[in-house]
Amino acid sequence: MTDYNLSIVVFSCDAYCDLWDGFFDVLDYYWQDRTFQCYLVNNEKTYDRDGVYVINAGNDNWSTRARIAANLIQSKYILTFLDDYYVSEQIINDKIKEVLHYIENEKISYYQLDITDKEDYGKWSNLKLNYIYDIPKSRLYWVDTSIAIWEKDFFLELIGEGDYSAWEFELARNVETKTPEKYADKICVFDSRLLISMTPMVIQGKYFPKAIKIMKKKGHTFDLSKRKVMSYNEVYKHELKRHFSKLTFGREFAKIIGRFIGYKFMSDDYEKKVIK
């Protein structure tokens, strides 16, 4: 029996079609009893798999494709995934249904289910339950493209009418931390139980070696012939850049050093640009 008030939405593009089998193989393995309709949002390719509906959303950027998909999906809430993050632990369907019930009762707009970019949650206020934290809207990246359940109308409101990438979406929300009162009436929370655990399989278009090892230990192997694996130097640069982004103090100084040795940061000069 399908629960119609929530849909699972996997955002992708045709260039990442080699990841689809792996993504859905582990999703089926770790969430066998799911009762929510599943959608794959891509450009134009077909994909024949039981239980997966394909939305061909054209060749525009992520925001336009996401807008098209969200407007086509009938459920009030959407659980969003990116195709390059693979599920890596068991998902309990009844727990997700409990979360949805809580969201409906408390009129929550955004409910993050994995810990990406929310490692500092212990400093935030609890909302009724001791594992649910109120995400401060004054915080950088108060919402992002991590695994989360969105009220679909709120998702569409934040996307707006522009045509831009998923990373620009996050950076635009970053800009809005300057005026947190804009969404003061929206309840955005983080669930510290980590009901959905993910492993980032692809970074900067290449397989992440550590992720391959993690999934192999769990008994999962994938066809790696259609995509390159990151080199040692690429992994090192990525980890160093990630460390810079997590710094609380001295971040700008660290970024200056990073730029000097050749790193690029997407947020450079972005605060002057607001996506409408």
C-alpha positions as protocol buffer text, in pm:
chain_id: "A"
residue {
  index: 1
  type: MET
  ca { x: 0 y: 0 z: 0 }
}
residue {
  index: 2
  type: THR
  ca { x: 137 y: 341 z: -99 }
}
residue {
  index: 3
  type: ASP
  ca { x: 136 y: 639 z: 137 }
}
residue {
  index: 4
  type: TYR
  ca { x: 41 y: 931 z: -83 }
}
residue {
  index: 5
  type: ASN
  ca { x: 130 y: 1229 z: 137 }
}
residue {
  index: 6
  type: LEU
  ca { x: 506 y: 1182 z: 89 }
}
residue {
  index: 7
  type: SER
  ca { x: 709 y: 1110 z: -224 }
}
residue {
  index: 8
  type: ILE
  ca { x: 1073 y: 1008 z: -253 }
}
residue {
  index: 9
  type: VAL
  ca { x: 1243 y: 1230 z: -512 }
}
residue {
  index: 10
  type: VAL
  ca { x: 1590 y: 1147 z: -646 }
}
residue {
  index: 11
  type: PHE
  ca { x: 1747 y: 1440 z: -832 }
}
residue {
  index: 12
  type: SER
  ca { x: 1988 y: 1343 z: -1109 }
}
residue {
  index: 13
  type: CYS
  ca { x: 2087 y: 1423 z: -1465 }
}
residue {
  index: 14
  type: ASP
  ca { x: 2153 y: 1204 z: -1766 }
}
residue {
  index: 15
  type: ALA
  ca { x: 2530 y: 1244 z: -1729 }
}
residue {
  index: 16
  type: TYR
  ca { x: 2502 y: 1048 z: -1404 }
}
residue {
  index: 17
  type: CYS
  ca { x: 2293 y: 763 z: -1545 }
}
residue {
  index: 18
  type: ASP
  ca { x: 2573 y: 518 z: -1465 }
}
residue {
  index: 19
  type: LEU
  ca { x: 2494 y: 573 z: -1094 }
}
residue {
  index: 20
  type: TRP
  ca { x: 2124 y: 490 z: -1109 }
}
residue {
  index: 21
  type: ASP
  ca { x: 2149 y: 112 z: -1080 }
}
residue {
  index: 22
  type: GLY
  ca { x: 2386 y: 139 z: -784 }
}
residue {
  index: 23
  type: PHE
  ca { x: 2173 y: 402 z: -611 }
}
residue {
  index: 24
  type: PHE
  ca { x: 1848 y: 208 z: -641 }
}
residue {
  index: 25
  type: ASP
  ca { x: 2014 y: -128 z: -568 }
}
residue {
  index: 26
  type: VAL
  ca { x: 2121 y: -10 z: -224 }
}
residue {
  index: 27
  type: LEU
  ca { x: 1797 y: 182 z: -169 }
}
residue {
  index: 28
  type: ASP
  ca { x: 1603 y: -139 z: -233 }
}
residue {
  index: 29
  type: TYR
  ca { x: 1841 y: -335 z: -11 }
}
residue {
  index: 30
  type: TYR
  ca { x: 1822 y: -100 z: 288 }
}
residue {
  index: 31
  type: TRP
  ca { x: 1460 y: 10 z: 251 }
}
residue {
  index: 32
  type: GLN
  ca { x: 1277 y: -294 z: 120 }
}
residue {
  index: 33
  type: ASP
  ca { x: 942 y: -219 z: 281 }
}
residue {
  index: 34
  type: ARG
  ca { x: 911 y: 146 z: 180 }
}
residue {
  index: 35
  type: THR
  ca { x: 554 y: 256 z: 113 }
}
residue {
  index: 36
  type: PHE
  ca { x: 621 y: 588 z: -60 }
}
residue {
  index: 37
  type: GLN
  ca { x: 619 y: 653 z: -432 }
}
residue {
  index: 38
  type: CYS
  ca { x: 969 y: 701 z: -575 }
}
residue {
  index: 39
  type: TYR
  ca { x: 1059 y: 943 z: -855 }
}
residue {
  index: 40
  type: LEU
  ca { x: 1382 y: 984 z: -1053 }
}
residue {
  index: 41
  type: VAL
  ca { x: 1422 y: 1334 z: -1195 }
}
residue {
  index: 42
  type: ASN
  ca { x: 1657 y: 1348 z: -1494 }
}
residue {
  index: 43
  type: ASN
  ca { x: 1691 y: 1518 z: -1832 }
}
residue {
  index: 44
  type: GLU
  ca { x: 1559 y: 1299 z: -2113 }
}
residue {
  index: 45
  type: LYS
  ca { x: 1674 y: 939 z: -2063 }
}
residue {
  index: 46
  type: THR
  ca { x: 1436 y: 654 z: -1991 }
}
residue {
  index: 47
  type: TYR
  ca { x: 1500 y: 421 z: -1699 }
}
residue {
  index: 48
  type: ASP
  ca { x: 1303 y: 103 z: -1654 }
}
residue {
  index: 49
  type: ARG
  ca { x: 1290 y: -12 z: -1293 }
}
residue {
  index: 50
  type: ASP
  ca { x: 1002 y: -142 z: -1084 }
}
residue {
  index: 51
  type: GLY
  ca { x: 871 y: 114 z: -836 }
}
residue {
  index: 52
  type: VAL
  ca { x: 1053 y: 411 z: -992 }
}
residue {
  index: 53
  type: TYR
  ca { x: 872 y: 676 z: -1195 }
}
residue {
  index: 54
  type: VAL
  ca { x: 1091 y: 887 z: -1421 }
}
residue {
  index: 55
  type: ILE
  ca { x: 1029 y: 1259 z: -1465 }
}
residue {
  index: 56
  type: ASN
  ca { x: 1204 y: 1393 z: -1775 }
}
residue {
  index: 57
  type: ALA
  ca { x: 1251 y: 1757 z: -1676 }
}
residue {
  index: 58
  type: GLY
  ca { x: 1461 y: 1883 z: -1968 }
}
residue {
  index: 59
  type: ASN
  ca { x: 1813 y: 2014 z: -1998 }
}
residue {
  index: 60
  type: ASP
  ca { x: 1799 y: 2329 z: -1787 }
}
residue {
  index: 61
  type: ASN
  ca { x: 1981 y: 2360 z: -1454 }
}
residue {
  index: 62
  type: TRP
  ca { x: 1891 y: 2183 z: -1129 }
}
residue {
  index: 63
  type: SER
  ca { x: 1647 y: 2451 z: -1007 }
}
residue {
  index: 64
  type: THR
  ca { x: 1432 y: 2440 z: -1319 }
}
residue {
  index: 65
  type: ARG
  ca { x: 1423 y: 2062 z: -1323 }
}
residue {
  index: 66
  type: ALA
  ca { x: 1343 y: 2053 z: -950 }
}
residue {
  index: 67
  type: ARG
  ca { x: 1063 y: 2306 z: -1002 }
}
residue {
  index: 68
  type: ILE
  ca { x: 913 y: 2106 z: -1288 }
}
residue {
  index: 69
  type: ALA
  ca { x: 927 y: 1784 z: -1086 }
}
residue {
  index: 70
  type: ALA
  ca { x: 782 y: 1934 z: -768 }
}
residue {
  index: 71
  type: ASN
  ca { x: 492 y: 2083 z: -962 }
}
residue {
  index: 72
  type: LEU
  ca { x: 416 y: 1745 z: -1120 }
}
residue {
  index: 73
  type: ILE
  ca { x: 427 y: 1548 z: -795 }
}
residue {
  index: 74
  type: GLN
  ca { x: 96 y: 1549 z: -610 }
}
residue {
  index: 75
  type: SER
  ca { x: 209 y: 1475 z: -252 }
}
residue {
  index: 76
  type: LYS
  ca { x: 226 y: 1757 z: 4 }
}
residue {
  index: 77
  type: TYR
  ca { x: 574 y: 1649 z: 119 }
}
residue {
  index: 78
  type: ILE
  ca { x: 885 y: 1530 z: -65 }
}
residue {
  index: 79
  type: LEU
  ca { x: 1185 y: 1339 z: 67 }
}
residue {
  index: 80
  type: THR
  ca { x: 1480 y: 1454 z: -143 }
}
residue {
  index: 81
  type: PHE
  ca { x: 1791 y: 1259 z: -240 }
}
residue {
  index: 82
  type: LEU
  ca { x: 2086 y: 1332 z: -467 }
}
residue {
  index: 83
  type: ASP
  ca { x: 2193 y: 1041 z: -685 }
}
residue {
  index: 84
  type: ASP
  ca { x: 2561 y: 1050 z: -582 }
}
residue {
  index: 85
  type: TYR
  ca { x: 2485 y: 984 z: -212 }
}
residue {
  index: 86
  type: TYR
  ca { x: 2407 y: 615 z: -153 }
}
residue {
  index: 87
  type: VAL
  ca { x: 2204 y: 480 z: 138 }
}
residue {
  index: 88
  type: SER
  ca { x: 2439 y: 277 z: 360 }
}
residue {
  index: 89
  type: GLU
  ca { x: 2233 y: 167 z: 663 }
}
residue {
  index: 90
  type: GLN
  ca { x: 1892 y: 12 z: 719 }
}
residue {
  index: 91
  type: ILE
  ca { x: 1596 y: 251 z: 695 }
}
residue {
  index: 92
  type: ILE
  ca { x: 1295 y: 165 z: 912 }
}
residue {
  index: 93
  type: ASN
  ca { x: 980 y: 252 z: 720 }
}
residue {
  index: 94
  type: ASP
  ca { x: 766 y: 290 z: 1034 }
}
residue {
  index: 95
  type: LYS
  ca { x: 1012 y: 548 z: 1170 }
}
residue {
  index: 96
  type: ILE
  ca { x: 979 y: 756 z: 853 }
}
residue {
  index: 97
  type: LYS
  ca { x: 601 y: 733 z: 881 }
}
residue {
  index: 98
  type: GLU
  ca { x: 625 y: 853 z: 1243 }
}
residue {
  index: 99
  type: VAL
  ca { x: 838 y: 1146 z: 1129 }
}
residue {
  index: 100
  type: LEU
  ca { x: 582 y: 1235 z: 862 }
}
residue {
  index: 101
  type: HIS
  ca { x: 304 y: 1226 z: 1123 }
}
residue {
  index: 102
  type: TYR
  ca { x: 508 y: 1459 z: 1346 }
}
residue {
  index: 103
  type: ILE
  ca { x: 577 y: 1694 z: 1055 }
}
residue {
  index: 104
  type: GLU
  ca { x: 209 y: 1714 z: 971 }
}
residue {
  index: 105
  type: ASN
  ca { x: 102 y: 1776 z: 1331 }
}
residue {
  index: 106
  type: GLU
  ca { x: 371 y: 2038 z: 1403 }
}
residue {
  index: 107
  type: LYS
  ca { x: 349 y: 2205 z: 1059 }
}
residue {
  index: 108
  type: ILE
  ca { x: 720 y: 2165 z: 993 }
}
residue {
  index: 109
  type: SER
  ca { x: 857 y: 2303 z: 666 }
}
residue {
  index: 110
  type: TYR
  ca { x: 1197 y: 2129 z: 654 }
}
residue {
  index: 111
  type: TYR
  ca { x: 1306 y: 1816 z: 842 }
}
residue {
  index: 112
  type: GLN
  ca { x: 1670 y: 1712 z: 785 }
}
residue {
  index: 113
  type: LEU
  ca { x: 1740 y: 1342 z: 831 }
}
residue {
  index: 114
  type: ASP
  ca { x: 2117 y: 1315 z: 783 }
}
residue {
  index: 115
  type: ILE
  ca { x: 2399 y: 1502 z: 953 }
}
residue {
  index: 116
  type: THR
  ca { x: 2562 y: 1668 z: 651 }
}
residue {
  index: 117
  type: ASP
  ca { x: 2672 y: 2019 z: 750 }
}
residue {
  index: 118
  type: LYS
  ca { x: 2482 y: 2001 z: 1080 }
}
residue {
  index: 119
  type: GLU
  ca { x: 2758 y: 1869 z: 1308 }
}
residue {
  index: 120
  type: ASP
  ca { x: 2713 y: 2162 z: 1547 }
}
residue {
  index: 121
  type: TYR
  ca { x: 2352 y: 2073 z: 1629 }
}
residue {
  index: 122
  type: GLY
  ca { x: 2429 y: 2024 z: 2001 }
}
residue {
  index: 123
  type: LYS
  ca { x: 2432 y: 2403 z: 2043 }
}
residue {
  index: 124
  type: TRP
  ca { x: 2075 y: 2446 z: 1918 }
}
residue {
  index: 125
  type: SER
  ca { x: 1741 y: 2440 z: 2100 }
}
residue {
  index: 126
  type: ASN
  ca { x: 1528 y: 2128 z: 2121 }
}
residue {
  index: 127
  type: LEU
  ca { x: 1170 y: 2120 z: 1998 }
}
residue {
  index: 128
  type: LYS
  ca { x: 957 y: 1905 z: 2234 }
}
residue {
  index: 129
  type: LEU
  ca { x: 1151 y: 1585 z: 2159 }
}
residue {
  index: 130
  type: ASN
  ca { x: 1512 y: 1568 z: 2277 }
}
residue {
  index: 131
  type: TYR
  ca { x: 1641 y: 1443 z: 1941 }
}
residue {
  index: 132
  type: ILE
  ca { x: 1483 y: 1718 z: 1731 }
}
residue {
  index: 133
  type: TYR
  ca { x: 1673 y: 2045 z: 1706 }
}
residue {
  index: 134
  type: ASP
  ca { x: 1559 y: 2383 z: 1576 }
}
residue {
  index: 135
  type: ILE
  ca { x: 1799 y: 2491 z: 1299 }
}
residue {
  index: 136
  type: PRO
  ca { x: 1887 y: 2860 z: 1355 }
}
residue {
  index: 137
  type: LYS
  ca { x: 1795 y: 3060 z: 1046 }
}
residue {
  index: 138
  type: SER
  ca { x: 2090 y: 3289 z: 1122 }
}
residue {
  index: 139
  type: ARG
  ca { x: 2321 y: 2993 z: 1060 }
}
residue {
  index: 140
  type: LEU
  ca { x: 2510 y: 2942 z: 736 }
}
residue {
  index: 141
  type: TYR
  ca { x: 2339 y: 2671 z: 530 }
}
residue {
  index: 142
  type: TRP
  ca { x: 2032 y: 2652 z: 755 }
}
residue {
  index: 143
  type: VAL
  ca { x: 1872 y: 2443 z: 482 }
}
residue {
  index: 144
  type: ASP
  ca { x: 2057 y: 2258 z: 208 }
}
residue {
  index: 145
  type: THR
  ca { x: 2035 y: 1971 z: -40 }
}
residue {
  index: 146
  type: SER
  ca { x: 2102 y: 1703 z: 221 }
}
residue {
  index: 147
  type: ILE
  ca { x: 1851 y: 1424 z: 283 }
}
residue {
  index: 148
  type: ALA
  ca { x: 1542 y: 1600 z: 412 }
}
residue {
  index: 149
  type: ILE
  ca { x: 1164 y: 1599 z: 407 }
}
residue {
  index: 150
  type: TRP
  ca { x: 1032 y: 1926 z: 267 }
}
residue {
  index: 151
  type: GLU
  ca { x: 688 y: 2075 z: 263 }
}
residue {
  index: 152
  type: LYS
  ca { x: 668 y: 2095 z: -114 }
}
residue {
  index: 153
  type: ASP
  ca { x: 532 y: 2451 z: -123 }
}
residue {
  index: 154
  type: PHE
  ca { x: 822 y: 2572 z: 93 }
}
residue {
  index: 155
  type: PHE
  ca { x: 1068 y: 2392 z: -136 }
}
residue {
  index: 156
  type: LEU
  ca { x: 917 y: 2568 z: -438 }
}
residue {
  index: 157
  type: GLU
  ca { x: 920 y: 2902 z: -256 }
}
residue {
  index: 158
  type: LEU
  ca { x: 1292 y: 2877 z: -187 }
}
residue {
  index: 159
  type: ILE
  ca { x: 1374 y: 2767 z: -542 }
}
residue {
  index: 160
  type: GLY
  ca { x: 1197 y: 3069 z: -688 }
}
residue {
  index: 161
  type: GLU
  ca { x: 1197 y: 3128 z: -1062 }
}
residue {
  index: 162
  type: GLY
  ca { x: 1570 y: 3129 z: -1144 }
}
residue {
  index: 163
  type: ASP
  ca { x: 1768 y: 2868 z: -1338 }
}
residue {
  index: 164
  type: TYR
  ca { x: 2076 y: 2763 z: -1142 }
}
residue {
  index: 165
  type: SER
  ca { x: 2264 y: 2469 z: -987 }
}
residue {
  index: 166
  type: ALA
  ca { x: 2198 y: 2286 z: -660 }
}
residue {
  index: 167
  type: TRP
  ca { x: 2512 y: 2439 z: -513 }
}
residue {
  index: 168
  type: GLU
  ca { x: 2394 y: 2789 z: -605 }
}
residue {
  index: 169
  type: PHE
  ca { x: 2068 y: 2705 z: -429 }
}
residue {
  index: 170
  type: GLU
  ca { x: 2261 y: 2639 z: -107 }
}
residue {
  index: 171
  type: LEU
  ca { x: 2470 y: 2953 z: -150 }
}
residue {
  index: 172
  type: ALA
  ca { x: 2157 y: 3162 z: -204 }
}
residue {
  index: 173
  type: ARG
  ca { x: 2013 y: 3032 z: 123 }
}
residue {
  index: 174
  type: ASN
  ca { x: 2350 y: 3122 z: 278 }
}
residue {
  index: 175
  type: VAL
  ca { x: 2297 y: 3482 z: 166 }
}
residue {
  index: 176
  type: GLU
  ca { x: 1953 y: 3482 z: 329 }
}
residue {
  index: 177
  type: THR
  ca { x: 2106 y: 3423 z: 672 }
}
residue {
  index: 178
  type: LYS
  ca { x: 2164 y: 3798 z: 666 }
}
residue {
  index: 179
  type: THR
  ca { x: 1786 y: 3843 z: 700 }
}
residue {
  index: 180
  type: PRO
  ca { x: 1666 y: 3538 z: 900 }
}
residue {
  index: 181
  type: GLU
  ca { x: 1335 y: 3707 z: 981 }
}
residue {
  index: 182
  type: LYS
  ca { x: 1231 y: 3649 z: 619 }
}
residue {
  index: 183
  type: TYR
  ca { x: 1135 y: 3290 z: 707 }
}
residue {
  index: 184
  type: ALA
  ca { x: 1068 y: 3334 z: 1078 }
}
residue {
  index: 185
  type: ASP
  ca { x: 734 y: 3153 z: 1049 }
}
residue {
  index: 186
  type: LYS
  ca { x: 891 y: 2842 z: 893 }
}
residue {
  index: 187
  type: ILE
  ca { x: 993 y: 2556 z: 1124 }
}
residue {
  index: 188
  type: CYS
  ca { x: 1316 y: 2392 z: 1006 }
}
residue {
  index: 189
  type: VAL
  ca { x: 1459 y: 2108 z: 1216 }
}
residue {
  index: 190
  type: PHE
  ca { x: 1730 y: 1844 z: 1233 }
}
residue {
  index: 191
  type: ASP
  ca { x: 1673 y: 1490 z: 1363 }
}
residue {
  index: 192
  type: SER
  ca { x: 1985 y: 1371 z: 1548 }
}
residue {
  index: 193
  type: ARG
  ca { x: 1884 y: 1002 z: 1536 }
}
residue {
  index: 194
  type: LEU
  ca { x: 2019 y: 987 z: 1179 }
}
residue {
  index: 195
  type: LEU
  ca { x: 1734 y: 775 z: 1048 }
}
residue {
  index: 196
  type: ILE
  ca { x: 1887 y: 780 z: 700 }
}
residue {
  index: 197
  type: SER
  ca { x: 2262 y: 728 z: 670 }
}
residue {
  index: 198
  type: MET
  ca { x: 2430 y: 810 z: 342 }
}
residue {
  index: 199
  type: THR
  ca { x: 2773 y: 761 z: 189 }
}
residue {
  index: 200
  type: PRO
  ca { x: 2897 y: 1019 z: -67 }
}
residue {
  index: 201
  type: MET
  ca { x: 2995 y: 798 z: -360 }
}
residue {
  index: 202
  type: VAL
  ca { x: 3093 y: 1062 z: -615 }
}
residue {
  index: 203
  type: ILE
  ca { x: 3274 y: 1390 z: -551 }
}
residue {
  index: 204
  type: GLN
  ca { x: 3358 y: 1637 z: -828 }
}
residue {
  index: 205
  type: GLY
  ca { x: 3236 y: 1385 z: -1083 }
}
residue {
  index: 206
  type: LYS
  ca { x: 3462 y: 1098 z: -969 }
}
residue {
  index: 207
  type: TYR
  ca { x: 3420 y: 804 z: -733 }
}
residue {
  index: 208
  type: PHE
  ca { x: 3546 y: 869 z: -382 }
}
residue {
  index: 209
  type: PRO
  ca { x: 3789 y: 585 z: -289 }
}
residue {
  index: 210
  type: LYS
  ca { x: 3689 y: 579 z: 78 }
}
residue {
  index: 211
  type: ALA
  ca { x: 3322 y: 536 z: -17 }
}
residue {
  index: 212
  type: ILE
  ca { x: 3404 y: 243 z: -244 }
}
residue {
  index: 213
  type: LYS
  ca { x: 3582 y: 71 z: 48 }
}
residue {
  index: 214
  type: ILE
  ca { x: 3297 y: 142 z: 290 }
}
residue {
  index: 215
  type: MET
  ca { x: 3034 y: -2 z: 57 }
}
residue {
  index: 216
  type: LYS
  ca { x: 3251 y: -301 z: -35 }
}
residue {
  index: 217
  type: LYS
  ca { x: 3284 y: -392 z: 335 }
}
residue {
  index: 218
  type: LYS
  ca { x: 2905 y: -389 z: 351 }
}
residue {
  index: 219
  type: GLY
  ca { x: 2890 y: -631 z: 59 }
}
residue {
  index: 220
  type: HIS
  ca { x: 2810 y: -385 z: -221 }
}
residue {
  index: 221
  type: THR
  ca { x: 3014 y: -359 z: -539 }
}
residue {
  index: 222
  type: PHE
  ca { x: 2945 y: -140 z: -840 }
}
residue {
  index: 223
  type: ASP
  ca { x: 3048 y: -109 z: -1202 }
}
residue {
  index: 224
  type: LEU
  ca { x: 3330 y: 148 z: -1188 }
}
residue {
  index: 225
  type: SER
  ca { x: 3420 y: 124 z: -1556 }
}
residue {
  index: 226
  type: LYS
  ca { x: 3217 y: 427 z: -1668 }
}
residue {
  index: 227
  type: ARG
  ca { x: 3353 y: 682 z: -1422 }
}
residue {
  index: 228
  type: LYS
  ca { x: 3700 y: 769 z: -1293 }
}
residue {
  index: 229
  type: VAL
  ca { x: 3813 y: 726 z: -932 }
}
residue {
  index: 230
  type: MET
  ca { x: 3968 y: 1024 z: -752 }
}
residue {
  index: 231
  type: SER
  ca { x: 4346 y: 1022 z: -731 }
}
residue {
  index: 232
  type: TYR
  ca { x: 4534 y: 1051 z: -401 }
}
residue {
  index: 233
  type: ASN
  ca { x: 4609 y: 1418 z: -473 }
}
residue {
  index: 234
  type: GLU
  ca { x: 4246 y: 1493 z: -556 }
}
residue {
  index: 235
  type: VAL
  ca { x: 4131 y: 1330 z: -234 }
}
residue {
  index: 236
  type: TYR
  ca { x: 4388 y: 1527 z: -33 }
}
residue {
  index: 237
  type: LYS
  ca { x: 4278 y: 1857 z: -188 }
}
residue {
  index: 238
  type: HIS
  ca { x: 3914 y: 1776 z: -128 }
}
residue {
  index: 239
  type: GLU
  ca { x: 3969 y: 1690 z: 239 }
}
residue {
  index: 240
  type: LEU
  ca { x: 4175 y: 2005 z: 293 }
}
residue {
  index: 241
  type: LYS
  ca { x: 3911 y: 2221 z: 129 }
}
residue {
  index: 242
  type: ARG
  ca { x: 3643 y: 2055 z: 339 }
}
residue {
  index: 243
  type: HIS
  ca { x: 3846 y: 2130 z: 651 }
}
residue {
  index: 244
  type: PHE
  ca { x: 3864 y: 2499 z: 551 }
}
residue {
  index: 245
  type: SER
  ca { x: 3486 y: 2512 z: 511 }
}
residue {
  index: 246
  type: LYS
  ca { x: 3428 y: 2374 z: 864 }
}
residue {
  index: 247
  type: LEU
  ca { x: 3649 y: 2625 z: 1043 }
}
residue {
  index: 248
  type: THR
  ca { x: 3470 y: 2845 z: 1296 }
}
residue {
  index: 249
  type: PHE
  ca { x: 3755 y: 3091 z: 1336 }
}
residue {
  index: 250
  type: GLY
  ca { x: 4010 y: 3197 z: 1079 }
}
residue {
  index: 251
  type: ARG
  ca { x: 3803 y: 3073 z: 787 }
}
residue {
  index: 252
  type: GLU
  ca { x: 3878 y: 3370 z: 564 }
}
residue {
  index: 253
  type: PHE
  ca { x: 4251 y: 3349 z: 638 }
}
residue {
  index: 254
  type: ALA
  ca { x: 4244 y: 2977 z: 557 }
}
residue {
  index: 255
  type: LYS
  ca { x: 4063 y: 3049 z: 230 }
}
residue {
  index: 256
  type: ILE
  ca { x: 4326 y: 3306 z: 137 }
}
residue {
  index: 257
  type: ILE
  ca { x: 4591 y: 3038 z: 182 }
}
residue {
  index: 258
  type: GLY
  ca { x: 4379 y: 2793 z: -14 }
}
residue {
  index: 259
  type: ARG
  ca { x: 4339 y: 3033 z: -306 }
}
residue {
  index: 260
  type: PHE
  ca { x: 4714 y: 3095 z: -303 }
}
residue {
  index: 261
  type: ILE
  ca { x: 4787 y: 2726 z: -352 }
}
residue {
  index: 262
  type: GLY
  ca { x: 4524 y: 2690 z: -622 }
}
residue {
  index: 263
  type: TYR
  ca { x: 4192 y: 2597 z: -457 }
}
residue {
  index: 264
  type: LYS
  ca { x: 3867 y: 2751 z: -576 }
}
residue {
  index: 265
  type: PHE
  ca { x: 3574 y: 2826 z: -345 }
}
residue {
  index: 266
  type: MET
  ca { x: 3226 y: 2852 z: -494 }
}
residue {
  index: 267
  type: SER
  ca { x: 3121 y: 3104 z: -230 }
}
residue {
  index: 268
  type: ASP
  ca { x: 3378 y: 3364 z: -344 }
}
residue {
  index: 269
  type: ASP
  ca { x: 3200 y: 3690 z: -420 }
}
residue {
  index: 270
  type: TYR
  ca { x: 2866 y: 3508 z: -402 }
}
residue {
  index: 271
  type: GLU
  ca { x: 2718 y: 3723 z: -127 }
}
residue {
  index: 272
  type: LYS
  ca { x: 2683 y: 3998 z: -385 }
}
residue {
  index: 273
  type: LYS
  ca { x: 2455 y: 3774 z: -589 }
}
residue {
  index: 274
  type: VAL
  ca { x: 2106 y: 3688 z: -469 }
}
residue {
  index: 275
  type: ILE
  ca { x: 1902 y: 3439 z: -668 }
}
residue {
  index: 276
  type: LYS
  ca { x: 1547 y: 3564 z: -723 }
}
